[in-house]
Amino acid sequence: MPSRRAPDDSTTKPAVIRMSPMAHFASGFLALGLLVMITVFPTWGAVFMVLPILASAAIVRLRTVADRDTLTARTLLSSRTVGWDEIDGLRFDRTSWARAHLRDGSEMMLPAVTFAMLPLLAEASGGRVPNPYD
């Protein structure tokens, strides 16, 4: 019988935290609502049809990727990677997504990271983020 080993740090997969694909339904309903504007305002209504496309692109693109060494926040137009040693703490405020407070005084939004995702983030970080449910 083969023996079970603990996963090696170099072979563990990064945790990818993203928005639910069900959010595409909201952009679909937005598109349906904007179709009414095309009948009333043909020129401007067609211009506003870009909004559901941007919403769907954001749903696909926004994510946070965490592994043992780094944390990457991917937004609609950019991506930023920092090491765990650069992060001073996480903050949750009125917005639903977390913000990482960095040692240089700046903040980095963590797309799709909610308080409920902290156990997943704690496991991926190797314990650098405390698990509030333990």
Helices and strands as residue ranges (DSSP letters): E 15-18, G 21-23, H 24-40, H 42-48, H 50-61, E 63-66, E 70-74, E 79-83, G 84-86, E 87-91, E 98-102, E 107-110, G 115-117, H 118-124
